[in-house]
Amino acid sequence: MRLIIGITCIVLVTTSYGQTSLKGINLKAGEHKVGFRHYTIDDSTRTYRIHNEFNNRFIERPIPISIWYPAKIEDDDSQQLTVLNYLEVLKEEEEWKNLPNHFLLDWFPYLWNTPQNKSHLSEKVNAFSNPTYLDENFPVVVYAPSYQASSIENFALFEYLASNGFVVISSPSRGTNTHWLEGGTTKDMETQSRDVEFLLKEIRNHKNIDSEKIALMGFSFGGLANAITIMKNKNISAIVSLDGTERYNYPVLENSSYFNLDRFTIPYIHFAQKEIPKKVITSDKIPKELNYKFQLYDSLKYSTIYRYRFHDLTHSYFSSFGVLFANRDKRQDKSDDKIMTSYNLLCHHTLQFLNATLKNDKKARDFIENKPVENGFSESLVSKQTKRAIEKDFTYKDFNDLALKQNYQNLIPLYEKTVAKHPNLQLQEGMLNMLGLRLSFDSKKAKQGVNVLLLALHLYPKSANLYDSLAEAYLHNKDYVNAISNYKKSLELNPKNQNAIDRLKKLRE
């Protein structure tokens, strides 16, 4: 019994069944135990229809969420999971929650009921169900799955990252109105991007995350969704692409109204599949330029990009599901041992990049900057290109972001440090004056406003208007001594300042 739902199956003469295992992948866990939780939250801003119910009823969009995290295993209540437990999450996300488990490998077209795949179901994974979070904050990786895929498609990689001190959060790839996507359109991409943004908000409900250290990671179509998310959000520190479709279908990205290359300014690592053989390109009618064309890489100016090619991995094997369950294509796939070795290497490189960008780990930074041979890997296994970012003009908005990050404290030392690095930085008097007053008139931010005006006077010490504004800030917050002092300084510079004259007269009365 096999349910075929709009997916074209490859002719069996081109496939064979692989024999892989989690043990064979051989990912060495880090120092932390791994917890796993799965739950669903509704997005009340969007509607959704359950396709399998075959009716016109719309509900709030359900967002199934899977999260892996460093955990404390304190008692027997936390059960170590198996691959089958993850596939039960898959059933829910595919909207077949009550499907009997013995139908699993027959029901979904990408699993296949083979003895090898059956053997995976009982394999123990590293995660435990619902244990307590460790009492510290960890960097976060928000994951976007491949086309129409589950939140748990890369569970081995997620467990590996969690064991090494990261929180990973993921939701499935779903269409705009139902489970089904339109076909990899710009609309599909923007819908998945909104789901990623939903997760960016959701992580703030978890106490064990460091909200200042967030990376996006995606496989295949998820890479497109993440690329456009980067262009809409500034609170992301790095992006990881597992053979992301932004390399293969750039027009989908370019057609979005959110498309803006100048906003893509963070470190970016792209892991690509092996070169597609000519016979596959010809028989499958694949554009030959997919082997070498990467328009996003060529077009980005302000992002440092690390571009890798794994010469033993075809596209399917950039996920745990692919390594374990996918049929092998005899025309191009390498042996199972080579696939597992390369997937291990992919996970290791992902960890090093995240350690470098989110944890500022020196050894990891050196690893990422090195050539593969310098790290002990043959170029027949993995090769690399690097493209350095061009420094973008640093504007008053960028400075204000830094000031906001430190709550507008110690602004003069911050300015001097920043202008030494960005000598063309210009902070206009009018901008500082307006910002300072705006903050000063908010009773919760009065001190921050005064700090901004003091920075303005450091830069423009002969401005009567700034002294007048500083006096207004003090007066609004009932600091009459400093208000009088600064009105007098304003009058010294501009004796015709009627506002200062009137204010001093009233204060003396």
VOLO-71722 format. One line per 5 residues: number of its first residue (from 1); their letters; for each residue x, y, z of C-alpha. Coordinates in Angstrom, 1 decimal. Example, Ala and Ser with C-alpha at 12.3 -4.5 7.8 and 13.67 -1.06 7.14 Angstrom:
2
1 = AS = 12.3:-4.5:7.8 | 13.7:-1.1:7.1 $
END
This chain:
509
1 = MRLII = 0.0:0.0:0.0 | 1.7:3.2:-1.1 | 0.1:6.6:-1.2 | 1.3:8.6:-4.2 | 0.5:12.3:-3.8 $
6 = GITCI = 1.7:14.3:-6.7 | 5.3:13.1:-6.5 | 6.9:11.6:-9.6 | 8.7:8.4:-8.6 | 12.1:7.6:-10.3 $
11 = VLVTT = 12.1:4.5:-12.4 | 13.4:1.7:-10.3 | 16.1:0.6:-12.8 | 18.0:3.7:-11.8 | 17.9:3.1:-8.1 $
16 = SYGQT = 19.2:0.8:-5.4 | 18.6:0.5:-1.7 | 21.4:1.8:0.5 | 22.5:0.5:3.9 | 23.4:3.3:6.2 $
21 = SLKGI = 22.9:3.8:10.0 | 23.2:6.4:12.6 | 26.2:4.4:14.0 | 27.8:4.4:10.6 | 27.4:8.2:10.3 $
26 = NLKAG = 29.5:8.3:13.5 | 28.7:11.8:14.7 | 30.5:12.1:18.1 | 28.2:14.0:20.5 | 29.5:17.0:22.4 $
31 = EHKVG = 29.5:17.5:26.2 | 25.7:18.0:26.6 | 22.8:15.6:26.8 | 20.1:16.5:24.2 | 16.5:17.2:24.9 $
36 = FRHYT = 13.7:17.2:22.3 | 10.3:18.7:22.5 | 7.5:18.9:19.9 | 4.4:21.1:20.1 | 2.1:23.1:17.9 $
41 = IDDST = 1.2:26.8:18.1 | -1.4:28.6:15.9 | -0.5:31.7:14.0 | -3.7:33.8:14.3 | -2.6:36.2:11.6 $
46 = RTYRI = -3.0:33.6:8.8 | -5.6:31.0:7.8 | -5.1:27.4:6.7 | -7.1:24.5:5.5 | -6.4:20.8:6.3 $
51 = HNEFN = -6.3:19.3:2.8 | -7.0:15.7:3.8 | -10.3:16.7:5.4 | -11.7:17.7:1.9 | -13.8:20.6:3.0 $
56 = NRFIE = -13.9:24.4:2.9 | -13.2:25.0:6.6 | -10.4:27.4:7.4 | -8.6:27.5:10.7 | -5.7:29.5:12.1 $
61 = RPIPI = -2.4:28.4:10.6 | -0.9:25.7:12.8 | 2.9:25.8:13.2 | 4.3:22.5:14.4 | 7.5:23.2:16.3 $
66 = SIWYP = 10.4:20.8:17.0 | 13.2:22.0:19.3 | 16.5:20.4:20.4 | 18.4:21.8:23.3 | 21.2:21.1:25.9 $
71 = AKIED = 19.4:19.3:28.7 | 19.6:17.8:32.2 | 18.6:14.1:32.4 | 17.5:13.9:36.0 | 15.1:10.9:36.2 $
76 = DDSQQ = 13.6:8.1:34.2 | 10.7:10.3:33.0 | 12.9:11.4:30.0 | 12.9:8.5:27.5 | 15.6:8.1:24.9 $
81 = LTVLN = 14.0:8.4:21.5 | 14.2:6.2:18.4 | 14.0:7.0:14.7 | 10.4:5.8:14.9 | 9.5:8.5:17.5 $
86 = YLEVL = 10.7:11.1:15.0 | 8.6:9.5:12.2 | 5.6:9.9:14.5 | 6.2:13.7:14.3 | 6.4:13.3:10.5 $
91 = KEEEE = 2.9:11.7:10.5 | 1.5:14.7:12.4 | 3.1:17.2:10.1 | 1.9:15.3:7.0 | -1.6:15.5:8.6 $
96 = WKNLP = -1.8:11.7:9.0 | -1.5:11.8:12.8 | -3.6:8.6:13.4 | -1.9:6.6:10.7 | -0.9:3.2:12.2 $
101 = NHFLL = 2.9:3.0:12.5 | 3.0:-0.3:10.5 | 1.9:1.7:7.4 | 4.6:4.3:7.8 | 7.1:3.0:5.2 $
106 = DWFPY = 4.3:2.2:2.8 | 2.4:5.4:3.0 | 4.9:8.2:2.3 | 6.6:8.1:-1.1 | 10.0:9.2:0.1 $
111 = LWNTP = 10.5:6.4:2.8 | 10.1:3.1:0.9 | 9.4:-0.2:2.7 | 12.6:-2.1:2.5 | 14.4:-4.3:5.0 $
116 = QNKSH = 17.1:-1.6:5.3 | 14.6:1.1:6.1 | 12.7:-1.0:8.6 | 16.0:-1.5:10.5 | 16.3:2.2:11.0 $
121 = LSEKV = 13.0:2.5:12.9 | 14.4:0.9:16.1 | 17.7:2.8:16.0 | 18.3:4.8:19.2 | 18.9:8.5:18.6 $
126 = NAFSN = 20.8:10.8:21.0 | 17.8:12.9:22.1 | 15.6:12.4:25.1 | 11.9:13.4:25.3 | 11.1:16.6:27.3 $
131 = PTYLD = 13.9:16.8:29.9 | 14.8:19.9:31.8 | 16.7:22.7:30.0 | 20.3:23.4:31.2 | 20.4:26.6:33.3 $
136 = ENFPV = 22.3:28.8:30.9 | 21.7:30.6:27.6 | 22.7:29.1:24.3 | 23.0:30.4:20.7 | 20.0:29.6:18.5 $
141 = VVYAP = 19.8:28.0:15.1 | 16.4:28.4:13.3 | 16.0:25.8:10.6 | 14.0:25.9:7.3 | 13.4:22.4:5.8 $
146 = SYQAS = 13.5:21.4:2.2 | 10.5:21.5:-0.2 | 7.4:20.1:1.5 | 9.5:18.5:4.2 | 9.3:17.8:8.0 $
151 = SIENF = 10.8:19.8:10.8 | 12.8:16.7:11.8 | 14.4:15.9:8.4 | 17.9:16.7:9.7 | 17.5:15.4:13.2 $
156 = ALFEY = 21.0:13.8:13.4 | 22.6:17.2:12.7 | 20.3:19.0:15.1 | 21.2:16.6:17.9 | 24.9:17.0:17.1 $
161 = LASNG = 24.5:20.8:17.4 | 22.5:20.7:20.6 | 25.1:18.4:22.2 | 27.7:21.1:21.4 | 25.8:23.9:23.0 $
166 = FVVIS = 23.2:25.2:20.6 | 19.4:25.3:20.6 | 17.8:24.3:17.3 | 14.2:25.1:16.4 | 12.4:24.0:13.2 $
171 = SPSRG = 8.9:23.8:11.7 | 7.8:22.0:8.5 | 7.7:23.4:5.0 | 4.1:24.1:4.1 | 2.1:25.9:1.5 $
176 = TNTHW = 0.3:29.2:1.9 | -3.3:27.8:2.3 | -2.8:24.1:2.7 | 0.0:21.6:3.3 | 0.8:21.7:-0.5 $
181 = LEGGT = 3.2:24.2:-2.0 | 2.5:25.7:-5.4 | 5.7:24.4:-7.0 | 8.6:26.3:-5.6 | 7.3:29.8:-6.4 $
186 = TKDME = 8.1:33.1:-4.9 | 4.9:32.9:-3.0 | 5.9:29.5:-1.5 | 9.3:31.1:-0.5 | 7.7:34.0:1.2 $
191 = TQSRD = 5.3:31.8:3.1 | 8.1:29.7:4.4 | 10.0:32.9:5.3 | 7.0:34.0:7.4 | 7.1:30.6:9.2 $
196 = VEFLL = 10.8:31.2:9.9 | 9.9:34.7:11.3 | 7.3:33.1:13.5 | 10.1:30.9:15.0 | 12.3:33.9:15.5 $
201 = KEIRN = 9.5:35.3:17.7 | 8.8:31.9:19.4 | 12.4:31.4:20.6 | 12.0:34.4:22.8 | 9.5:32.4:24.9 $
206 = HKNID = 12.3:30.0:25.8 | 14.5:31.1:28.7 | 17.6:29.2:27.7 | 18.4:31.1:24.5 | 20.7:33.9:23.8 $
211 = SEKIA = 18.6:36.2:21.6 | 21.7:38.2:20.5 | 23.2:35.1:18.8 | 20.9:33.7:16.1 | 21.7:31.9:12.9 $
216 = LMGFS = 19.4:30.6:10.1 | 20.0:27.2:8.5 | 18.1:25.6:5.7 | 18.3:22.7:3.3 | 17.3:23.0:-0.4 $
221 = FGGLA = 14.1:25.2:-0.7 | 14.6:26.3:2.8 | 17.8:28.1:1.7 | 15.7:30.4:-0.5 | 13.3:31.1:2.4 $
226 = NAITI = 16.3:32.0:4.7 | 17.9:34.2:2.0 | 14.8:36.4:1.8 | 14.4:36.3:5.6 | 17.9:37.8:5.9 $
231 = MKNKN = 16.8:40.7:3.7 | 13.9:41.4:6.0 | 15.5:41.1:9.4 | 18.6:42.6:11.0 | 18.8:40.5:14.2 $
236 = ISAIV = 20.5:37.5:12.6 | 24.2:36.8:12.9 | 24.9:34.1:10.3 | 23.3:31.9:7.7 | 24.0:28.2:6.8 $
241 = SLDGT = 22.8:26.8:3.5 | 22.7:23.0:2.9 | 22.8:22.9:-0.9 | 20.2:25.7:-0.8 | 18.0:26.4:-3.8 $
246 = ERYNY = 19.1:30.0:-3.8 | 22.0:28.7:-5.9 | 19.7:26.9:-8.4 | 16.7:29.1:-8.7 | 17.8:32.7:-8.2 $
251 = PVLEN = 14.8:34.3:-10.1 | 12.5:33.0:-7.3 | 14.5:35.1:-4.9 | 14.8:38.1:-7.2 | 11.1:38.2:-7.9 $
256 = SSYFN = 10.2:38.9:-4.3 | 9.2:42.5:-3.3 | 11.6:42.0:-0.3 | 14.6:41.4:-2.4 | 17.5:43.7:-1.4 $
261 = LDRFT = 21.0:42.5:-1.7 | 22.3:45.4:0.3 | 20.6:44.0:3.4 | 22.4:40.7:3.1 | 25.5:41.6:5.2 $
266 = IPYIH = 26.1:38.7:7.5 | 28.6:35.7:7.2 | 27.2:33.1:4.8 | 28.3:29.5:4.2 | 26.9:27.4:1.3 $
271 = FAQKE = 27.5:23.7:1.1 | 26.9:22.4:-2.5 | 26.4:18.9:-3.9 | 28.9:17.1:-6.2 | 29.0:18.0:-9.8 $
276 = IPKKV = 26.1:16.4:-11.7 | 27.3:13.9:-14.3 | 26.7:14.8:-18.0 | 24.5:11.7:-18.5 | 22.2:12.8:-15.7 $
281 = ITSDK = 22.1:16.3:-16.9 | 21.1:15.1:-20.4 | 18.6:12.3:-19.4 | 16.9:14.4:-16.7 | 17.0:17.6:-18.7 $
286 = IPKEL = 18.8:19.6:-16.1 | 20.3:22.9:-17.1 | 24.1:22.3:-17.3 | 24.9:25.7:-15.8 | 23.6:24.4:-12.4 $
291 = NYKFQ = 27.0:22.8:-12.0 | 28.8:26.1:-12.0 | 26.4:29.1:-11.9 | 25.8:30.8:-8.5 | 24.3:34.2:-9.1 $
296 = LYDSL = 23.7:35.1:-5.5 | 27.4:34.4:-4.7 | 28.4:36.6:-7.6 | 26.0:39.4:-6.7 | 26.5:39.8:-2.9 $
301 = KYSTI = 28.9:42.6:-1.9 | 28.6:43.0:1.8 | 28.7:39.4:3.0 | 31.7:37.2:3.5 | 30.8:33.9:1.8 $
306 = YRYRF = 32.4:30.5:2.3 | 31.4:28.2:-0.6 | 32.1:24.5:-0.3 | 31.5:21.6:-2.6 | 31.2:18.0:-1.2 $
311 = HDLTH = 32.3:15.7:-4.0 | 30.7:12.6:-2.6 | 27.3:14.0:-1.8 | 24.3:14.3:-4.2 | 21.5:16.7:-3.2 $
316 = SYFSS = 19.4:14.2:-1.2 | 22.1:13.4:1.3 | 22.3:16.8:2.9 | 19.7:15.6:5.4 | 19.5:12.8:7.9 $
321 = FGVLF = 16.4:11.5:6.1 | 18.2:11.3:2.8 | 21.2:9.5:4.2 | 19.0:6.9:6.0 | 16.0:6.5:3.7 $
326 = ANRDK = 16.6:7.7:0.2 | 17.0:5.4:-2.7 | 20.4:5.5:-4.3 | 20.8:6.7:-7.9 | 23.2:4.3:-9.6 $
331 = RQDKS = 24.1:6.9:-12.2 | 25.8:9.3:-9.7 | 25.6:8.3:-6.1 | 28.7:7.3:-4.2 | 28.9:4.3:-1.9 $
336 = DDKIM = 27.0:4.3:1.5 | 30.3:4.6:3.3 | 31.3:7.7:1.4 | 27.9:9.2:1.8 | 28.0:8.7:5.6 $
341 = TSYNL = 31.6:10.0:5.8 | 30.7:13.2:3.8 | 27.5:13.8:5.8 | 29.6:13.6:9.0 | 32.0:16.1:7.5 $
346 = LCHHT = 29.1:18.4:6.5 | 27.9:18.4:10.1 | 31.4:19.0:11.4 | 31.8:22.0:9.1 | 28.4:23.4:10.1 $
351 = LQFLN = 29.4:23.2:13.8 | 32.7:24.9:13.2 | 31.0:27.8:11.2 | 28.4:28.3:14.0 | 31.1:28.1:16.7 $
356 = ATLKN = 33.1:30.8:14.8 | 30.2:33.2:14.1 | 28.0:32.7:17.2 | 30.5:31.8:19.8 | 33.6:33.6:18.4 $
361 = DKKAR = 35.7:30.5:19.0 | 39.2:31.1:17.7 | 39.9:27.5:16.7 | 36.6:27.4:14.8 | 37.5:30.7:13.0 $
366 = DFIEN = 40.8:29.3:12.0 | 39.1:26.1:10.7 | 36.7:28.1:8.5 | 39.4:30.4:7.2 | 41.7:27.4:6.3 $
371 = KPVEN = 41.7:25.6:3.1 | 40.3:22.0:3.4 | 43.8:20.5:3.0 | 45.0:22.6:5.9 | 42.3:21.0:8.0 $
376 = GFSES = 43.4:17.5:6.9 | 40.8:16.9:4.2 | 41.6:16.0:0.6 | 40.3:18.3:-2.1 | 38.9:15.2:-3.8 $
381 = LVSKQ = 36.5:15.1:-0.8 | 35.7:18.8:-0.3 | 36.8:22.0:-2.0 | 36.3:25.6:-1.1 | 36.0:29.2:-2.3 $
386 = TKRAI = 35.9:32.3:-0.3 | 34.6:35.8:-1.2 | 35.3:38.7:1.2 | 32.8:41.3:2.0 | 33.3:44.9:0.8 $
391 = EKDFT = 32.9:47.2:3.8 | 29.5:48.9:3.6 | 29.3:52.6:4.5 | 28.7:53.0:8.2 | 25.8:55.4:8.8 $
396 = YKDFN = 24.3:57.2:11.7 | 21.6:54.4:11.8 | 24.3:51.8:12.2 | 25.8:53.8:15.1 | 22.4:54.2:16.7 $
401 = DLALK = 22.0:50.4:16.5 | 25.2:50.1:18.5 | 24.1:52.7:21.0 | 20.7:51.1:21.4 | 22.4:47.7:22.1 $
406 = QNYQN = 24.2:49.2:25.1 | 21.1:51.1:26.2 | 22.6:54.5:25.2 | 25.3:54.3:27.9 | 29.0:55.4:27.5 $
411 = LIPLY = 28.2:57.0:24.1 | 31.3:59.2:23.8 | 33.7:56.2:24.2 | 31.5:54.3:21.8 | 31.6:57.1:19.2 $
416 = EKTVA = 35.4:57.5:19.5 | 35.9:53.7:19.1 | 33.5:53.6:16.2 | 34.8:56.6:14.3 | 38.4:55.2:14.5 $
421 = KHPNL = 37.1:52.1:12.6 | 34.8:54.0:10.3 | 36.3:57.5:9.8 | 33.6:58.6:7.4 | 30.9:58.3:10.0 $
426 = QLQEG = 28.9:61.5:10.4 | 26.4:62.1:13.1 | 24.3:65.1:12.2 | 23.5:67.6:14.9 | 19.8:67.7:14.0 $
431 = MLNML = 19.5:63.9:14.2 | 21.1:63.7:17.6 | 19.0:66.6:18.9 | 15.8:65.0:17.7 | 16.7:61.6:19.1 $
436 = GLRLS = 17.9:63.0:22.4 | 14.6:65.0:22.9 | 12.5:62.0:21.9 | 14.1:59.8:24.5 | 14.1:62.5:27.1 $
441 = FDSKK = 10.4:63.1:26.9 | 9.9:59.4:27.7 | 10.0:59.1:31.5 | 11.5:55.6:31.2 | 14.3:56.7:28.9 $
446 = AKQGV = 15.1:60.2:30.2 | 18.7:59.3:31.2 | 19.3:57.8:27.8 | 18.1:61.0:26.1 | 20.4:63.1:28.2 $
451 = NVLLL = 23.3:60.9:27.2 | 22.5:61.4:23.5 | 22.4:65.1:24.0 | 25.8:65.1:25.8 | 27.3:63.2:22.9 $
456 = ALHLY = 25.8:65.8:20.6 | 27.5:68.6:22.6 | 30.8:66.6:22.6 | 30.6:66.8:18.8 | 29.0:70.3:18.5 $
461 = PKSAN = 30.2:72.2:21.6 | 29.2:75.7:20.2 | 25.6:74.8:19.6 | 23.2:77.0:21.5 | 20.3:74.9:20.3 $
466 = LYDSL = 21.8:71.7:21.8 | 22.3:73.3:25.2 | 18.7:74.6:25.0 | 17.5:71.0:24.2 | 19.6:69.6:27.1 $
471 = AEAYL = 18.0:72.1:29.4 | 14.6:71.1:28.2 | 15.4:67.5:28.9 | 16.5:68.3:32.4 | 13.5:70.5:33.0 $
476 = HNKDY = 11.0:67.9:31.7 | 12.5:65.5:34.3 | 12.4:68.1:37.1 | 16.2:68.5:37.4 | 16.0:72.3:37.8 $
481 = VNAIS = 19.6:72.9:38.7 | 21.0:71.4:35.5 | 18.1:72.9:33.5 | 19.1:76.4:34.7 | 22.8:75.8:34.0 $
486 = NYKKS = 22.3:74.7:30.4 | 19.8:77.5:29.6 | 22.5:79.9:30.7 | 25.1:78.2:28.5 | 22.7:78.4:25.6 $
491 = LELNP = 22.2:82.2:26.2 | 26.0:82.7:26.3 | 26.2:81.3:22.8 | 23.0:82.9:21.5 | 21.8:85.9:23.7 $
496 = KNQNA = 18.6:86.1:21.5 | 17.4:82.6:22.4 | 13.9:83.7:23.5 | 13.0:80.2:24.8 | 15.9:80.2:27.2 $
501 = IDRLK = 15.1:83.7:28.4 | 11.4:82.8:29.0 | 12.4:79.5:30.7 | 14.9:81.1:33.1 | 12.4:83.8:34.0 $
506 = KLRE = 9.8:81.3:34.9 | 12.3:79.2:36.8 | 13.4:82.2:38.9 | 9.8:83.0:39.7 $
END
